Amino acid sequence: MGIESTEDADISELPANNKTPQTAINSGNQEGMGIPVVVCICLFVAFITSFASVYSYDRWYAQKIVAVDIRGYIAQQRDNYMAGKLTDEELKRSFDHLENVVIAIPKNRVVIMGDAVVRNVETIKP
């Protein structure tokens, strides 16, 4: 029962679940996912996250320019009123409709007059 040297130690006394460090390293590679699979998963998650970030920024935060053809709408309503196609009440409702359309434009939209637009801008017609 004295101090035994490591050479005299009996290997059979080790518990059955002990693995040598080399065996633990080898079994980890065989049982787990390979490096290419982990890299593919990381790239997929990065792509989805990037796409979601850019889409949500563009959808809700980026400033966009829209044009409202107010002058054309007012001219059309004036012509209809002068021709007797609209009553006073209908004319008032049409201007209220124009106001509601302009108010309903989201805050991330910059509104300009439709007369100033040449091309490549979304035009809202009330």
N, CA, C and O atoms as a Tinker XYZ file with bonds, in Angstrom:
   504  protein
     1  N      0.812000   -1.176000    0.000000    73     2
     2  CA     0.000000    0.000000    0.000000    64     1     3
     3  C      0.858000    1.242000    0.000000    63     2     4     5
     4  O      0.391000    2.316000    0.379000    81     3
     5  N      1.982000    1.130000   -0.377000    73     3     6
     6  CA     2.861000    2.277000   -0.478000    64     5     7
     7  C      2.647000    2.989000   -1.792000    63     6     8     9
     8  O      1.673000    2.738000   -2.502000    81     7
     9  N      3.550000    3.865000   -2.103000    73     7    10
    10  CA     3.465000    4.604000   -3.352000    64     9    11
    11  C      3.898000    3.679000   -4.477000    63    10    12    13
    12  O      5.007000    3.146000   -4.464000    81    11
    13  N      3.030000    3.496000   -5.435000    73    11    14
    14  CA     3.341000    2.630000   -6.555000    64    13    15
    15  C      3.789000    3.490000   -7.722000    63    14    16    17
    16  O      3.318000    4.616000   -7.885000    81    15
    17  N      4.661000    2.985000   -8.503000    73    15    18
    18  CA     5.101000    3.724000   -9.681000    64    17    19
    19  C      4.045000    3.589000  -10.766000    63    18    20    21
    20  O      3.219000    2.678000  -10.724000    81    19
    21  N      4.068000    4.471000  -11.714000    73    19    22
    22  CA     3.081000    4.437000  -12.790000    64    21    23
    23  C      3.288000    3.236000  -13.683000    63    22    24    25
    24  O      2.356000    2.801000  -14.360000    81    23
    25  N      4.475000    2.697000  -13.700000    73    23    26
    26  CA     4.725000    1.526000  -14.524000    64    25    27
    27  C      4.019000    0.308000  -13.960000    63    26    28    29
    28  O      3.595000   -0.567000  -14.715000    81    27
    29  N      3.885000    0.238000  -12.615000    73    27    30
    30  CA     3.271000   -0.911000  -11.987000    64    29    31
    31  C      1.744000   -0.814000  -11.930000    63    30    32    33
    32  O      1.092000   -1.789000  -11.559000    81    31
    33  N      1.161000    0.323000  -12.283000    73    31    34
    34  CA    -0.294000    0.490000  -12.194000    64    33    35
    35  C     -0.972000   -0.446000  -13.169000    63    34    36    37
    36  O     -0.535000   -0.621000  -14.306000    81    35
    37  N     -2.038000   -1.035000  -12.701000    73    35    38
    38  CA    -2.783000   -1.976000  -13.526000    64    37    39
    39  C     -3.848000   -1.207000  -14.313000    63    38    40    41
    40  O     -4.646000   -0.478000  -13.724000    81    39
    41  N     -3.863000   -1.365000  -15.623000    73    39    42
    42  CA    -4.802000   -0.648000  -16.479000    64    41    43
    43  C     -6.214000   -1.144000  -16.252000    63    42    44    45
    44  O     -7.170000   -0.404000  -16.485000    81    43
    45  N     -6.364000   -2.344000  -15.817000    73    43    46
    46  CA    -7.700000   -2.885000  -15.611000    64    45    47
    47  C     -8.429000   -2.207000  -14.463000    63    46    48    49
    48  O     -9.641000   -2.377000  -14.324000    81    47
    49  N     -7.719000   -1.440000  -13.630000    73    47    50
    50  CA    -8.357000   -0.745000  -12.519000    64    49    51
    51  C     -9.073000    0.539000  -12.961000    63    50    52    53
    52  O     -9.828000    1.115000  -12.178000    81    51
    53  N     -8.852000    0.994000  -14.190000    73    51    54
    54  CA    -9.499000    2.223000  -14.682000    64    53    55
    55  C    -10.981000    1.949000  -14.929000    63    54    56    57
    56  O    -11.343000    0.850000  -15.348000    81    55
    57  N    -11.834000    2.931000  -14.677000    73    55    58
    58  CA   -13.267000    2.744000  -14.963000    64    57    59
    59  C    -13.488000    2.511000  -16.461000    63    58    60    61
    60  O    -12.690000    2.941000  -17.294000    81    59
    61  N    -14.563000    1.837000  -16.777000    73    59    62
    62  CA   -14.831000    1.458000  -18.159000    64    61    63
    63  C    -15.149000    2.661000  -19.045000    63    62    64    65
    64  O    -14.913000    2.598000  -20.251000    81    63
    65  N    -15.678000    3.756000  -18.490000    73    63    66
    66  CA   -16.054000    4.888000  -19.322000    64    65    67
    67  C    -14.909000    5.873000  -19.559000    63    66    68    69
    68  O    -15.090000    6.853000  -20.280000    81    67
    69  N    -13.759000    5.641000  -18.981000    73    67    70
    70  CA   -12.615000    6.520000  -19.239000    64    69    71
    71  C    -12.072000    6.230000  -20.623000    63    70    72    73
    72  O    -11.868000    5.075000  -20.995000    81    71
    73  N    -11.838000    7.295000  -21.386000    73    71    74
    74  CA   -11.238000    7.165000  -22.700000    64    73    75
    75  C     -9.941000    7.944000  -22.667000    63    74    76    77
    76  O     -9.808000    8.934000  -21.947000    81    75
    77  N     -9.039000    7.505000  -23.417000    73    75    78
    78  CA    -7.789000    8.254000  -23.512000    64    77    79
    79  C     -8.070000    9.510000  -24.311000    63    78    80    81
    80  O     -9.033000    9.544000  -25.077000    81    79
    81  N     -7.267000   10.532000  -24.156000    73    79    82
    82  CA    -7.518000   11.769000  -24.882000    64    81    83
    83  C     -7.582000   11.563000  -26.400000    63    82    84    85
    84  O     -8.399000   12.200000  -27.064000    81    83
    85  N     -6.760000   10.712000  -26.948000    73    83    86
    86  CA    -6.766000   10.482000  -28.388000    64    85    87
    87  C     -8.083000    9.840000  -28.830000    63    86    88    89
    88  O     -8.624000   10.203000  -29.874000    81    87
    89  N     -8.590000    8.914000  -28.065000    73    87    90
    90  CA    -9.846000    8.258000  -28.396000    64    89    91
    91  C    -10.999000    9.250000  -28.316000    63    90    92    93
    92  O    -11.896000    9.198000  -29.157000    81    91
    93  N    -11.008000   10.155000  -27.333000    73    91    94
    94  CA   -12.065000   11.146000  -27.189000    64    93    95
    95  C    -12.067000   12.102000  -28.374000    63    94    96    97
    96  O    -13.133000   12.486000  -28.854000    81    95
    97  N    -10.901000   12.486000  -28.845000    73    95    98
    98  CA   -10.821000   13.388000  -29.993000    64    97    99
    99  C    -11.352000   12.691000  -31.238000    63    98   100   101
   100  O    -12.129000   13.283000  -31.987000    81    99
   101  N    -10.958000   11.478000  -31.466000    73    99   102
   102  CA   -11.398000   10.750000  -32.648000    64   101   103
   103  C    -12.901000   10.493000  -32.620000    63   102   104   105
   104  O    -13.571000   10.655000  -33.640000    81   103
   105  N    -13.437000   10.097000  -31.473000    73   103   106
   106  CA   -14.857000    9.792000  -31.419000    64   105   107
   107  C    -15.702000   11.055000  -31.578000    63   106   108   109
   108  O    -16.829000   10.964000  -32.065000    81   107
   109  N    -15.205000   12.227000  -31.188000    73   107   110
   110  CA   -15.934000   13.478000  -31.362000    64   109   111
   111  C    -16.114000   13.805000  -32.825000    63   110   112   113
   112  O    -17.182000   14.277000  -33.215000    81   111
   113  N    -15.124000   13.576000  -33.637000    73   111   114
   114  CA   -15.236000   13.851000  -35.062000    64   113   115
   115  C    -16.156000   12.862000  -35.752000    63   114   116   117
   116  O    -16.831000   13.221000  -36.717000    81   115
   117  N    -16.198000   11.644000  -35.285000    73   115   118
   118  CA   -17.013000   10.636000  -35.940000    64   117   119
   119  C    -18.484000   10.794000  -35.579000    63   118   120   121
   120  O    -19.343000   10.550000  -36.427000    81   119
   121  N    -18.799000   11.187000  -34.370000    73   119   122
   122  CA   -20.179000   11.271000  -33.923000    64   121   123
   123  C    -20.816000   12.629000  -34.233000    63   122   124   125
   124  O    -22.028000   12.685000  -34.437000    81   123
   125  N    -20.054000   13.719000  -34.276000    73   123   126
   126  CA   -20.609000   15.059000  -34.461000    64   125   127
   127  C    -20.717000   15.433000  -35.927000    63   126   128   129
   128  O    -20.400000   14.644000  -36.817000    81   127
   129  N    -21.185000   16.684000  -36.160000    73   127   130
   130  CA   -21.289000   17.191000  -37.520000    64   129   131
   131  C    -19.910000   17.561000  -38.026000    63   130   132   133
   132  O    -19.032000   17.938000  -37.250000    81   131
   133  N    -19.728000   17.454000  -39.306000    73   131   134
   134  CA   -18.472000   17.837000  -39.908000    64   133   135
   135  C    -18.369000   19.341000  -40.044000    63   134   136   137
   136  O    -19.367000   20.056000  -39.949000    81   135
   137  N    -17.178000   19.808000  -40.262000    73   135   138
   138  CA   -16.936000   21.250000  -40.406000    64   137   139
   139  C    -17.689000   21.821000  -41.605000    63   138   140   141
   140  O    -18.247000   22.911000  -41.480000    81   139
   141  N    -17.740000   21.156000  -42.756000    73   139   142
   142  CA   -18.496000   21.734000  -43.878000    64   141   143
   143  C    -19.981000   21.937000  -43.566000    63   142   144   145
   144  O    -20.580000   22.908000  -44.027000    81   143
   145  N    -20.570000   21.043000  -42.799000    73   143   146
   146  CA   -21.987000   21.183000  -42.440000    64   145   147
   147  C    -22.171000   22.396000  -41.538000    63   146   148   149
   148  O    -23.114000   23.166000  -41.723000    81   147
   149  N    -21.297000   22.573000  -40.582000    73   147   150
   150  CA   -21.387000   23.723000  -39.671000    64   149   151
   151  C    -21.197000   25.024000  -40.449000    63   150   152   153
   152  O    -21.903000   26.000000  -40.194000    81   151
   153  N    -20.260000   25.052000  -41.385000    73   151   154
   154  CA   -20.023000   26.248000  -42.194000    64   153   155
   155  C    -21.255000   26.554000  -43.045000    63   154   156   157
   156  O    -21.643000   27.716000  -43.169000    81   155
   157  N    -21.872000   25.533000  -43.628000    73   155   158
   158  CA   -23.085000   25.737000  -44.432000    64   157   159
   159  C    -24.224000   26.290000  -43.581000    63   158   160   161
   160  O    -24.953000   27.180000  -44.020000    81   159
   161  N    -24.378000   25.777000  -42.387000    73   159   162
   162  CA   -25.429000   26.274000  -41.492000    64   161   163
   163  C    -25.171000   27.732000  -41.124000    63   162   164   165
   164  O    -26.096000   28.543000  -41.117000    81   163
   165  N    -23.936000   28.063000  -40.821000    73   163   166
   166  CA   -23.585000   29.454000  -40.477000    64   165   167
   167  C    -23.846000   30.394000  -41.654000    63   166   168   169
   168  O    -24.379000   31.488000  -41.468000    81   167
   169  N    -23.473000   29.974000  -42.861000    73   167   170
   170  CA   -23.704000   30.803000  -44.041000    64   169   171
   171  C    -25.201000   30.981000  -44.300000    63   170   172   173
   172  O    -25.640000   32.072000  -44.662000    81   171
   173  N    -25.974000   29.932000  -44.122000    73   171   174
   174  CA   -27.413000   30.012000  -44.327000    64   173   175
   175  C    -28.046000   30.987000  -43.332000    63   174   176   177
   176  O    -28.859000   31.827000  -43.716000    81   175
   177  N    -27.680000   30.877000  -42.075000    73   175   178
   178  CA   -28.220000   31.772000  -41.046000    64   177   179
   179  C    -27.799000   33.216000  -41.327000    63   178   180   181
   180  O    -28.602000   34.136000  -41.169000    81   179
   181  N    -26.548000   33.420000  -41.740000    73   179   182
   182  CA   -26.072000   34.772000  -42.055000    64   181   183
   183  C    -26.836000   35.347000  -43.245000    63   182   184   185
   184  O    -27.189000   36.527000  -43.239000    81   183
   185  N    -27.094000   34.533000  -44.257000    73   183   186
   186  CA   -27.829000   35.002000  -45.430000    64   185   187
   187  C    -29.261000   35.392000  -45.059000    63   186   188   189
   188  O    -29.742000   36.452000  -45.458000    81   187
   189  N    -29.929000   34.546000  -44.309000    73   187   190
   190  CA   -31.317000   34.830000  -43.915000    64   189   191
   191  C    -31.381000   36.093000  -43.053000    63   190   192   193
   192  O    -32.261000   36.931000  -43.246000    81   191
   193  N    -30.469000   36.229000  -42.122000    73   191   194
   194  CA   -30.441000   37.412000  -41.253000    64   193   195
   195  C    -30.180000   38.682000  -42.064000    63   194   196   197
   196  O    -30.833000   39.704000  -41.850000    81   195
   197  N    -29.238000   38.618000  -42.983000    73   195   198
   198  CA   -28.934000   39.782000  -43.816000    64   197   199
   199  C    -30.120000   40.158000  -44.690000    63   198   200   201
   200  O    -30.462000   41.334000  -44.806000    81   199
   201  N    -30.743000   39.170000  -45.299000    73   199   202
   202  CA   -31.902000   39.428000  -46.152000    64   201   203
   203  C    -33.031000   40.061000  -45.344000    63   202   204   205
   204  O    -33.641000   41.033000  -45.789000    81   203
   205  N    -33.311000   39.523000  -44.170000    73   203   206
   206  CA   -34.382000   40.063000  -43.330000    64   205   207
   207  C    -34.072000   41.498000  -42.898000    63   206   208   209
   208  O    -34.974000   42.335000  -42.846000    81   207
   209  N    -32.823000   41.785000  -42.592000    73   207   210
   210  CA   -32.441000   43.141000  -42.178000    64   209   211
   211  C    -32.620000   44.139000  -43.313000    63   210   212   213
   212  O    -33.190000   45.212000  -43.113000    81   211
   213  N    -32.140000   43.797000  -44.497000    73   211   214
   214  CA   -32.252000   44.704000  -45.634000    64   213   215
   215  C    -33.714000   44.893000  -46.029000    63   214   216   217
   216  O    -34.136000   46.011000  -46.322000    81   215
   217  N    -34.487000   43.813000  -46.041000    73   215   218
   218  CA   -35.897000   43.907000  -46.412000    64   217   219
   219  C    -36.674000   44.788000  -45.419000    63   218   220   221
   220  O    -37.442000   45.661000  -45.826000    81   219
   221  N    -36.471000   44.555000  -44.131000    73   219   222
   222  CA   -37.210000   45.345000  -43.139000    64   221   223
   223  C    -36.776000   46.807000  -43.159000    63   222   224   225
   224  O    -37.607000   47.695000  -42.968000    81   223
   225  N    -35.489000   47.076000  -43.387000    73   223   226
   226  CA   -35.040000   48.472000  -43.485000    64   225   227
   227  C    -35.701000   49.144000  -44.681000    63   226   228   229
   228  O    -36.206000   50.260000  -44.569000    81   227
   229  N    -35.698000   48.468000  -45.823000    73   227   230
   230  CA   -36.284000   49.052000  -47.023000    64   229   231
   231  C    -37.787000   49.239000  -46.873000    63   230   232   233
   232  O    -38.343000   50.228000  -47.352000    81   231
   233  N    -38.430000   48.315000  -46.225000    73   231   234
   234  CA   -39.892000   48.345000  -46.098000    64   233   235
   235  C    -40.379000   49.417000  -45.126000    63   234   236   237
   236  O    -41.354000   50.110000  -45.414000    81   235
   237  N    -39.716000   49.563000  -43.982000    73   235   238
   238  CA   -40.246000   50.431000  -42.936000    64   237   239
   239  C    -39.422000   51.680000  -42.628000    63   238   240   241
   240  O    -39.972000   52.617000  -42.049000    81   239
   241  N    -38.135000   51.750000  -42.979000    73   239   242
   242  CA   -37.323000   52.887000  -42.551000    64   241   243
   243  C    -36.782000   53.746000  -43.686000    63   242   244   245
   244  O    -36.670000   54.961000  -43.520000    81   243
   245  N    -36.445000   53.166000  -44.825000    73   243   246
   246  CA   -35.829000   53.927000  -45.906000    64   245   247
   247  C    -36.811000   54.963000  -46.461000    63   246   248   249
   248  O    -37.992000   54.674000  -46.655000    81   247
   249  N    -36.304000   56.164000  -46.712000    73   247   250
   250  CA   -37.125000   57.217000  -47.281000    64   249   251
   251  C    -37.373000   56.939000  -48.758000    63   250   252   253
   252  O    -36.449000   56.599000  -49.496000    81   251
   253  N    -38.605000   57.083000  -49.177000    73   251   254
   254  CA   -38.979000   56.894000  -50.573000    64   253   255
   255  C    -39.760000   58.114000  -51.021000    63   254   256   257
   256  O    -40.435000   58.769000  -50.227000    81   255
   257  N    -39.656000   58.404000  -52.300000    73   255   258
   258  CA   -40.318000   59.582000  -52.851000    64   257   259
   259  C    -41.580000   59.147000  -53.576000    63   258   260   261
   260  O    -41.549000   58.228000  -54.395000    81   259
   261  N    -42.684000   59.806000  -53.275000    73   259   262
   262  CA   -43.940000   59.594000  -53.990000    64   261   263
   263  C    -44.480000   60.951000  -54.417000    63   262   264   265
   264  O    -44.230000   61.971000  -53.776000    81   263
   265  N    -45.214000   60.936000  -55.494000    73   263   266
   266  CA   -45.816000   62.164000  -55.995000    64   265   267
   267  C    -47.324000   62.046000  -55.901000    63   266   268   269
   268  O    -47.890000   60.971000  -56.104000    81   267
   269  N    -47.966000   63.152000  -55.593000    73   267   270
   270  CA   -49.420000   63.203000  -55.551000    64   269   271
   271  C    -49.864000   64.239000  -56.572000    63   270   272   273
   272  O    -49.426000   65.389000  -56.543000    81   271
   273  N    -50.730000   63.817000  -57.465000    73   271   274
   274  CA   -51.210000   64.709000  -58.533000    64   273   275
   275  C    -52.368000   65.551000  -58.008000    63   274   276   277
   276  O    -53.523000   65.343000  -58.381000    81   275
   277  N    -52.045000   66.498000  -57.144000    73   275   278
   278  CA   -53.068000   67.339000  -56.525000    64   277   279
   279  C    -53.658000   68.310000  -57.544000    63   278   280   281
   280  O    -54.873000   68.495000  -57.603000    81   279
   281  N    -52.802000   68.919000  -58.335000    73   279   282
   282  CA   -53.274000   69.908000  -59.307000    64   281   283
   283  C    -54.235000   69.261000  -60.318000    63   282   284   285
   284  O    -55.278000   69.832000  -60.636000    81   283
   285  N    -53.885000   68.084000  -60.814000    73   283   286
   286  CA   -54.750000   67.394000  -61.776000    64   285   287
   287  C    -56.077000   66.990000  -61.149000    63   286   288   289
   288  O    -57.125000   67.080000  -61.789000    81   287
   289  N    -56.030000   66.548000  -59.901000    73   287   290
   290  CA   -57.257000   66.135000  -59.209000    64   289   291
   291  C    -58.173000   67.335000  -58.977000    63   290   292   293
   292  O    -59.381000   67.250000  -59.196000    81   291
   293  N    -57.600000   68.445000  -58.535000    73   291   294
   294  CA   -58.415000   69.642000  -58.291000    64   293   295
   295  C    -59.003000   70.170000  -59.598000    63   294   296   297
   296  O    -60.157000   70.599000  -59.628000    81   295
   297  N    -58.210000   70.140000  -60.690000    73   295   298
   298  CA   -58.718000   70.604000  -61.985000    64   297   299
   299  C    -59.871000   69.715000  -62.457000    63   298   300   301
   300  O    -60.861000   70.215000  -62.990000    81   299
   301  N    -59.746000   68.407000  -62.263000    73   299   302
   302  CA   -60.813000   67.491000  -62.666000    64   301   303
   303  C    -62.079000   67.739000  -61.840000    63   302   304   305
   304  O    -63.180000   67.755000  -62.391000    81   303
   305  N    -61.935000   67.930000  -60.541000    73   303   306
   306  CA   -63.097000   68.183000  -59.684000    64   305   307
   307  C    -63.734000   69.530000  -60.024000    63   306   308   309
   308  O    -64.959000   69.650000  -60.001000    81   307
   309  N    -62.927000   70.544000  -60.339000    73   307   310
   310  CA   -63.453000   71.859000  -60.714000    64   309   311
   311  C    -64.256000   71.758000  -62.014000    63   310   312   313
   312  O    -65.344000   72.322000  -62.132000    81   311
   313  N    -63.691000   71.021000  -62.996000    73   311   314
   314  CA   -64.398000   70.855000  -64.271000    64   313   315
   315  C    -65.723000   70.117000  -64.069000    63   314   316   317
   316  O    -66.739000   70.491000  -64.655000    81   315
   317  N    -65.713000   69.063000  -63.237000    73   315   318
   318  CA   -66.951000   68.333000  -62.960000    64   317   319
   319  C    -67.971000   69.212000  -62.237000    63   318   320   321
   320  O    -69.169000   69.110000  -62.501000    81   319
   321  N    -67.511000   70.069000  -61.335000    73   319   322
   322  CA   -68.403000   70.951000  -60.593000    64   321   323
   323  C    -69.006000   72.003000  -61.528000    63   322   324   325
   324  O    -70.198000   72.302000  -61.461000    81   323
   325  N    -68.154000   72.561000  -62.406000    73   323   326
   326  CA   -68.630000   73.588000  -63.338000    64   325   327
   327  C    -69.610000   72.994000  -64.348000    63   326   328   329
   328  O    -70.528000   73.678000  -64.803000    81   327
   329  N    -69.416000   71.721000  -64.698000    73   327   330
   330  CA   -70.319000   71.071000  -65.655000    64   329   331
   331  C    -71.607000   70.611000  -64.976000    63   330   332   333
   332  O    -72.530000   70.163000  -65.655000    81   331
   333  N    -71.685000   70.712000  -63.673000    73   331   334
   334  CA   -72.881000   70.337000  -62.945000    64   333   335
   335  C    -72.927000   68.859000  -62.594000    63   334   336   337
   336  O    -73.973000   68.354000  -62.188000    81   335
   337  N    -71.805000   68.155000  -62.745000    73   335   338
   338  CA   -71.775000   66.732000  -62.414000    64   337   339
   339  C    -71.609000   66.492000  -60.917000    63   338   340   341
   340  O    -71.882000   65.398000  -60.424000    81   339
   341  N    -71.160000   67.521000  -60.197000    73   339   342
   342  CA   -70.950000   67.409000  -58.746000    64   341   343
   343  C    -71.761000   68.482000  -58.035000    63   342   344   345
   344  O    -71.873000   69.609000  -58.517000    81   343
   345  N    -72.319000   68.127000  -56.897000    73   343   346
   346  CA   -72.984000   69.108000  -56.049000    64   345   347
   347  C    -71.948000   69.671000  -55.070000    63   346   348   349
   348  O    -70.800000   69.230000  -55.021000    81   347
   349  N    -72.398000   70.656000  -54.297000    73   347   350
   350  CA   -71.496000   71.248000  -53.300000    64   349   351
   351  C    -71.020000   70.179000  -52.298000    63   350   352   353
   352  O    -69.846000   70.133000  -51.931000    81   351
   353  N    -71.949000   69.335000  -51.871000    73   351   354
   354  CA   -71.611000   68.293000  -50.882000    64   353   355
   355  C    -70.633000   67.265000  -51.472000    63   354   356   357
   356  O    -69.697000   66.842000  -50.793000    81   355
   357  N    -70.845000   66.866000  -52.723000    73   355   358
   358  CA   -69.946000   65.897000  -53.371000    64   357   359
   359  C    -68.556000   66.487000  -53.568000    63   358   360   361
   360  O    -67.551000   65.791000  -53.428000    81   359
   361  N    -68.506000   67.794000  -53.900000    73   359   362
   362  CA   -67.213000   68.466000  -54.062000    64   361   363
   363  C    -66.461000   68.495000  -52.731000    63   362   364   365
   364  O    -65.255000   68.252000  -52.683000    81   363
   365  N    -67.189000   68.795000  -51.655000    73   363   366
   366  CA   -66.556000   68.807000  -50.326000    64   365   367
   367  C    -66.052000   67.411000  -49.957000    63   366   368   369
   368  O    -64.958000   67.275000  -49.408000    81   367
   369  N    -66.848000   66.365000  -50.255000    73   367   370
   370  CA   -66.416000   64.995000  -49.967000    64   369   371
   371  C    -65.198000   64.597000  -50.797000    63   370   372   373
   372  O    -64.325000   63.877000  -50.312000    81   371
   373  N    -65.136000   65.060000  -52.037000    73   371   374
   374  CA   -63.981000   64.713000  -52.879000    64   373   375
   375  C    -62.701000   65.362000  -52.340000    63   374   376   377
   376  O    -61.627000   64.763000  -52.402000    81   375
   377  N    -62.817000   66.585000  -51.813000    73   375   378
   378  CA   -61.631000   67.220000  -51.216000    64   377   379
   379  C    -61.257000   66.560000  -49.888000    63   378   380   381
   380  O    -60.079000   66.468000  -49.544000    81   379
   381  N    -62.255000   66.109000  -49.156000    73   379   382
   382  CA   -61.958000   65.342000  -47.940000    64   381   383
   383  C    -61.259000   64.029000  -48.287000    63   382   384   385
   384  O    -60.349000   63.592000  -47.582000    81   383
   385  N    -61.693000   63.412000  -49.376000    73   383   386
   386  CA   -61.038000   62.182000  -49.841000    64   385   387
   387  C    -59.577000   62.454000  -50.209000    63   386   388   389
   388  O    -58.690000   61.670000  -49.872000    81   387
   389  N    -59.336000   63.571000  -50.904000    73   387   390
   390  CA   -57.963000   63.953000  -51.257000    64   389   391
   391  C    -57.120000   64.131000  -49.998000    63   390   392   393
   392  O    -55.984000   63.662000  -49.936000    81   391
   393  N    -57.673000   64.802000  -49.005000    73   391   394
   394  CA   -56.954000   65.010000  -47.747000    64   393   395
   395  C    -56.660000   63.673000  -47.060000    63   394   396   397
   396  O    -55.560000   63.474000  -46.544000    81   395
   397  N    -57.621000   62.767000  -47.048000    73   395   398
   398  CA   -57.412000   61.454000  -46.421000    64   397   399
   399  C    -56.348000   60.634000  -47.139000    63   398   400   401
   400  O    -55.573000   59.920000  -46.503000    81   399
   401  N    -56.313000   60.739000  -48.459000    73   399   402
   402  CA   -55.281000   60.026000  -49.230000    64   401   403
   403  C    -53.897000   60.547000  -48.863000    63   402   404   405
   404  O    -52.968000   59.762000  -48.667000    81   403
   405  N    -53.756000   61.859000  -48.770000    73   403   406
   406  CA   -52.456000   62.449000  -48.429000    64   405   407
   407  C    -52.066000   62.103000  -46.997000    63   406   408   409
   408  O    -50.896000   61.831000  -46.726000    81   407
   409  N    -53.019000   62.110000  -46.085000    73   407   410
   410  CA   -52.727000   61.779000  -44.685000    64   409   411
   411  C    -52.339000   60.309000  -44.540000    63   410   412   413
   412  O    -51.528000   59.971000  -43.678000    81   411
   413  N    -52.900000   59.440000  -45.363000    73   411   414
   414  CA   -52.647000   57.992000  -45.259000    64   413   415
   415  C    -51.277000   57.569000  -45.791000    63   414   416   417
   416  O    -50.879000   56.416000  -45.625000    81   415
   417  N    -50.561000   58.482000  -46.423000    73   415   418
   418  CA   -49.230000   58.137000  -46.938000    64   417   419
   419  C    -48.301000   57.909000  -45.742000    63   418   420   421
   420  O    -48.253000   58.745000  -44.840000    81   419
   421  N    -47.559000   56.789000  -45.718000    73   419   422
   422  CA   -46.679000   56.490000  -44.575000    64   421   423
   423  C    -45.622000   57.566000  -44.345000    63   422   424   425
   424  O    -45.265000   58.319000  -45.252000    81   423
   425  N    -45.136000   57.617000  -43.117000    73   423   426
   426  CA   -44.173000   58.654000  -42.738000    64   425   427
   427  C    -42.806000   58.483000  -43.400000    63   426   428   429
   428  O    -42.028000   59.436000  -43.452000    81   427
   429  N    -42.502000   57.297000  -43.902000    73   427   430
   430  CA   -41.202000   57.128000  -44.555000    64   429   431
   431  C    -41.271000   57.471000  -46.048000    63   430   432   433
   432  O    -40.363000   57.124000  -46.804000    81   431
   433  N    -42.326000   58.137000  -46.469000    73   431   434
   434  CA   -42.475000   58.593000  -47.844000    64   433   435
   435  C    -42.351000   60.116000  -47.878000    63   434   436   437
   436  O    -42.953000   60.817000  -47.064000    81   435
   437  N    -41.571000   60.613000  -48.820000    73   435   438
   438  CA   -41.453000   62.046000  -49.051000    64   437   439
   439  C    -42.441000   62.382000  -50.158000    63   438   440   441
   440  O    -42.374000   61.809000  -51.246000    81   439
   441  N    -43.359000   63.309000  -49.890000    73   439   442
   442  CA   -44.418000   63.636000  -50.842000    64   441   443
   443  C    -44.044000   64.900000  -51.596000    63   442   444   445
   444  O    -43.707000   65.926000  -51.005000    81   443
   445  N    -44.113000   64.799000  -52.933000    73   443   446
   446  CA   -43.896000   65.976000  -53.772000    64   445   447
   447  C    -45.092000   66.119000  -54.702000    63   446   448   449
   448  O    -45.879000   65.187000  -54.865000    81   447
   449  N    -45.219000   67.279000  -55.303000    73   447   450
   450  CA   -46.315000   67.518000  -56.242000    64   449   451
   451  C    -46.099000   66.696000  -57.507000    63   450   452   453
   452  O    -44.967000   66.521000  -57.958000    81   451
   453  N    -47.165000   66.206000  -58.063000    73   451   454
   454  CA   -47.086000   65.402000  -59.277000    64   453   455
   455  C    -46.562000   66.172000  -60.466000    63   454   456   457
   456  O    -46.043000   65.569000  -61.406000    81   455
   457  N    -46.685000   67.498000  -60.452000    73   455   458
   458  CA   -46.197000   68.316000  -61.564000    64   457   459
   459  C    -44.676000   68.329000  -61.645000    63   458   460   461
   460  O    -44.119000   68.541000  -62.722000    81   459
   461  N    -44.004000   68.107000  -60.539000    73   459   462
   462  CA   -42.546000   68.172000  -60.506000    64   461   463
   463  C    -41.886000   66.870000  -60.950000    63   462   464   465
   464  O    -40.666000   66.824000  -61.112000    81   463
   465  N    -42.658000   65.831000  -61.145000    73   463   466
   466  CA   -42.113000   64.519000  -61.465000    64   465   467
   467  C    -41.983000   64.355000  -62.973000    63   466   468   469
   468  O    -42.905000   64.654000  -63.732000    81   467
   469  N    -40.819000   63.873000  -63.386000    73   467   470
   470  CA   -40.615000   63.569000  -64.793000    64   469   471
   471  C    -40.798000   62.068000  -65.015000    63   470   472   473
   472  O    -41.560000   61.654000  -65.889000    81   471
   473  N    -40.084000   61.239000  -64.207000    73   471   474
   474  CA   -40.204000   59.789000  -64.330000    64   473   475
   475  C    -39.611000   59.102000  -63.106000    63   474   476   477
   476  O    -39.002000   59.744000  -62.251000    81   475
   477  N    -39.801000   57.782000  -63.035000    73   475   478
   478  CA   -39.223000   56.902000  -62.010000    64   477   479
   479  C    -39.647000   57.243000  -60.584000    63   478   480   481
   480  O    -38.900000   56.985000  -59.641000    81   479
   481  N    -40.826000   57.816000  -60.416000    73   479   482
   482  CA   -41.349000   58.076000  -59.075000    64   481   483
   483  C    -42.792000   57.579000  -59.047000    63   482   484   485
   484  O    -43.563000   57.820000  -59.977000    81   483
   485  N    -43.142000   56.887000  -57.973000    73   483   486
   486  CA   -44.502000   56.404000  -57.806000    64   485   487
   487  C    -45.446000   57.607000  -57.670000    63   486   488   489
   488  O    -45.232000   58.478000  -56.827000    81   487
   489  N    -46.476000   57.645000  -58.495000    73   487   490
   490  CA   -47.440000   58.739000  -58.454000    64   489   491
   491  C    -48.756000   58.217000  -57.889000    63   490   492   493
   492  O    -49.296000   57.221000  -58.369000    81   491
   493  N    -49.262000   58.895000  -56.872000    73   491   494
   494  CA   -50.525000   58.531000  -56.248000    64   493   495
   495  C    -51.608000   59.406000  -56.816000    63   494   496   497
   496  O    -51.514000   60.633000  -56.777000    81   495
   497  N    -52.641000   58.777000  -57.347000    73   495   498
   498  CA   -53.777000   59.523000  -57.881000    64   497   499
   499  C    -54.973000   59.296000  -56.961000    63   498   500   501
   500  O    -55.439000   58.165000  -56.820000    81   499
   501  N    -55.469000   60.355000  -56.337000    73   499   502
   502  CA   -56.601000   60.212000  -55.412000    64   501   503
   503  C    -57.828000   59.838000  -56.120000    63   502   504
   504  O    -58.876000   59.676000  -55.495000    81   503
